[in-house]
Amino acid sequence: MNKLMFNSVIRGMLEAYFLLSISAVYELSSAYFNGGIDDGFNFMVAAFTFDYLLALPVCSMIFLWRNFKKLETKDMVNKYGTLY
């Protein structure tokens, strides 16, 4: 039976987190609107990315806290070991 393992997805998200946070903060801090639709779209994408960057650690902590007693089981280590 194939099991869904999230380690590679979690690892990719963690590796991209720092670079993504730098680019989102830079885009938000240098936003200017001079009537183009591209400016508003770039700002919206940066705002959604920044929201994701704030939510990821919070959601990870909530997940780990709720599953604290099961973290040492083999199934949890295989699926979510990279997260903790």
N, C-alpha and C positions, 0 to 999 in steps of 0.2 A: 504494500500500500504506500503510495507516494504521499509524503507530508509536505505541506507548504512551509518553507523555511524563509524567514524574513531577514536573516543575517546580511545577505548581500544588499538588500534594499536599504537596511538601516546603515550599513557601512557607507554606501554611496551618499546617503543624506548627511551623515556626519562629516564626510570628507568635503562635501560641497558647501557646508554650512558657513565656514569662515569667509570664503571668497564671495559667496552669495550675500552675506551680511555687509561686507565692505561695499559691494556694488549697489546694494539697496540704500544704504545710508548715504553714499555719495550722490545717487540719483535724487533722493529726497532733499538733500541739502543744496543741490545745485539746480533745483527745478525753477524754471521761469516760463511764463506763458505769454507768448506773443501772437496768439490767435491761431496757431496751427493745431491740427487734431493730433499730430504726433506728440506734442508736448503733454497734452492731457492724458493720452494713452500711456506714455512712458511713466508719468506720475502715478497713474492708477496701478500699473504693473508693479512699480516699486513699492507702493503702499500695501498691496496684497502680499508681496514678498516679505515686507517688513512684519506684517501681521503673522505670516507663517513662521518667521524666525522667532517671534515672541511666543507663539503657541507651541512650537516643537519641544522646547525643554519642559514647559509646564505639563503638556500631555505625556511626555516620557516619564516625568516624575510621578504623575498620578497613576500611570500604568504600573510602574515599579512598586509604588506604595500599595496598590490594591493586590498585587500578586507577590508580595514580599515573602510569604510562607512557601510559595511554590518555586522560588527563584533557583534553588539548588537542585531541583529535579532535572533528570536527563532531558526530558521533553522540552522544558523551558530553556535550558542551556542551548539545545540544538536550534530552537526557533529564534530566541531573542538574546543569545549570549553576547552579541556585539553591543547591545544597548547598555548593558551594565558591565 
